[in-house]
Amino acid sequence: MPRYADTERQSLADLLLALGPDAPTIIPEWAARDLAAHLVVRERRPDAAAGLLLPPLREHGARVQATVAAKPYPALVELVRRPPRWNPMTLPPVNELANLTEFFVHHEDVRRARPDWQPRELPAGQRAALWKRIPTMARMALRRFPAALLIQAPDHGETTAGAGGEQVRMVGSPGELIMFLFGRQRVARVQLVGPAALTDRLRTAKLGI
């Protein structure tokens, strides 16, 4: 069975090494070093990773991430490449569910910061695996958006989200839809059809899980 999360992890680690610690990402405040530190903290420091969701722990999380980011860069990338064995997210039954979207998005965060980037041709199996995550992601990311959203990926299916009202249709490949729903609207190549006020608002809304 293909392990697309592992493929994305290794490809991201290769790219981080090739571009160097100061390479930009599409996240304005993060260079490559900061993105790598985020991934290491996520897998190895759950006390600090919780700061992403819990405001009282945010300052602690930022301090830990800064400490991790100060590690020698090759060693930092090696920690991204080789996850800890004790983390349940890296166990085979959980790995694809927990890590595929995370590593796909962050791989694209680095790729799409380069001026010559183009969307990748993903394997059919990986496109299908990403599509399976979209209904849940869409319901979470768009649950309060004031429209009835119809989300379509040709050859994969469609799903709905939003709080109801006028309809907006979003069309794209699974990878592009994932990027959009993860808050990367600026670099996601999707088509939006609907009232201009709603599509404009959707392109700038704060999305993500």
HELIX and SHEET records of a PDB file:
HELIX    1   1 TYR A    4  LEU A   19  1                                  16    
HELIX    2   2 ALA A   32  ARG A   44  1                                  13    
HELIX    3   3 PRO A   46  ALA A   49  1                                   4    
HELIX    4   4 ALA A   50  LEU A   52  5                                   3    
HELIX    5   5 PRO A   55  LEU A   57  5                                   3    
HELIX    6   6 ARG A   58  ALA A   69  1                                  12    
HELIX    7   7 TYR A   73  ARG A   81  1                                   9    
HELIX    8   8 PRO A   88  THR A   90  5                                   3    
HELIX    9   9 PRO A   92  ARG A  111  1                                  20    
HELIX   10  10 ALA A  124  ALA A  141  1                                  18    
HELIX   11  11 PRO A  174  LEU A  181  1                                   8    
HELIX   12  12 GLN A  185  VAL A  187  5                                   3    
HELIX   13  13 ALA A  196  THR A  204  1                                   9    
SHEET    1   A 4 GLY A 157  ALA A 161  0                                        
SHEET    2   A 4 ALA A 148  ALA A 153 -1                                        
SHEET    3   A 4 GLN A 167  VAL A 171  1                                        
SHEET    4   A 4 GLN A 191  VAL A 193 -1                                        
END                                                                             
